[in-house]
């Protein structure tokens, strides 16, 4: 029987690790390709000539993450949501947000930052304490993080995870 492993965002060069309370049901990846305008050049058939630029970084959407503290009565914002809110803020000593490595078990999906965060508080104790929340995040791929915290661009032949 295999061991249950949680998905997480592992902080790279500053910031705090974020472990998901429940694993996501899906990871949605997207990427687009830049095209360079050919200035009106056309083929013999009249179709515009396409000149390929560079690929955009991968974007990963993780939606419907559930965080629940009903049994303990703890404030779900303080216990779980605050780490996501800090992920979309600049680090104290840097002019950038925290960088992460999205992992789940032995699988490393991508180095990234949290590009967008959306959360809903969906259950409250009688005193108004929020005890359940759902979180949606979009992660944007980055290159490697060096010791100074800046990022480089991954090489074209880099291993896709």
Buried (B, 14 or more C-beta within 10 A) or exposed (E): EEEEEEBBBBBBBBBEBBEBBEBBEEBEEEEEEEEEEEEEEEEEEEEEEEEEEEEEBBBBBBBEBBBBBEEEEBBBBEBBBEBBEBBBEEBEEBEBBBBBBBBBEEEEBBBBBBBEBEBEBBEEEEEEBBBBBBBBBBBBBBBBBEEEBBBEEBEEEEEEE
